[in-house]
Amino acid sequence: MTDQKSFQDYYPEVLSHCYGCGRANEHGHRIKTFWEGEESVTHFTPEPYHIAMPGFVYGGLIASLIDCHSTGTAAAAMYRSEGREMGTEPSYRFVTGSLHVNYLRPTPIGVPLEIRGEVKEIKGKKVVITSSLSANGEVCATGEVVAVQMPDTMMS
Amino acid sequence: MTDQKSFQDYYPEVLSHCYGCGRANEHGHRIKTFWEGEESVTHFTPEPYHIAMPGFVYGGLIASLIDCHSTGTAAAAMYRSEGREMGTEPSYRFVTGSLHVNYLRPTPIGVPLEIRGEVKEIKGKKVVITSSLSANGEVCATGEVVAVQMPDTMMS
């Protein structure tokens, strides 16, 4: 696993500053996402202060992880759908059109979280990703993200 | 405005550790929400590193702000619906059942963001809050949160 490049490692440098997933953002979460068959997987261990209250992860972090996991998966899915390797041109980078998270149960702090994603739909410039976030093998939240190809206006 | 206590200032100390809105979390965002008539309002200026890419706020922060703004508004709305002052017993504290965010346009970094919320529905232990997030007077995202009264299991 550790020798493998993550989806985010393929982002061009200029698109690698995201607080959630940019390898160039020294303050951020720097999540890393990989394929496992048809699913995409991210592991992340929150900091002790990422709490809603003592003992439990705060919902904003859960939303952030699902968000960046999903936009990364969307990019990887587009390459895969075209039979292209990530990192080849033209490069894909997605932003979030909409984000939905269902919080099923409190998420315990202090253990690694696992986010698993699936590609629900690819339609034009839009990719829909569903995901689940687990702790200790138990699903604590589910998500659905509509990811859209980054508009050129964000690159200016 | 500055003399006024925010919703979050009324949370009991044990419930004031949230990374998004807890006044006792020194690492967190410590948002503060107030009534303005029927609407609730939070102002927050992101840090320079809270970016999706240079120039724009990252979506996870937007989701976090909408989330904590909404659970705070839910608590305040419950007190108000009962004609009680915040801080009186029994105290109300809400967690997020579900969170939905629509990202309408890129949110510029470097300016204060304004989140405005409205109470859509109060039903039993559930409060639905709709909100909009603006920068420079332009709405960049909208949200809907189903907030539910915190289960006792989170307090143990």
Interface residues (C-beta under 8 A of the other chain):
Chain A: V14 L15 H17 C18 Y19 G20 G22 N25 E26 H27 G28 E47 Y49 H50 I51 A52 M53 P54 G55 F56 Y58 G59 G60 L61 A63 S64 L65 D67 C68 V95 T96 G97 S98 L99 H100 V101 N102 Y103 P106 P151 T153 M154 M155
Chain B: V14 L15 H17 C18 Y19 G20 G22 N25 E26 H27 G28 E47 Y49 H50 I51 A52 M53 P54 G55 F56 Y58 G59 G60 L61 A63 S64 L65 D67 C68 V95 T96 G97 S98 L99 H100 V101 N102 Y103 P106 P151 T153 M154 M155
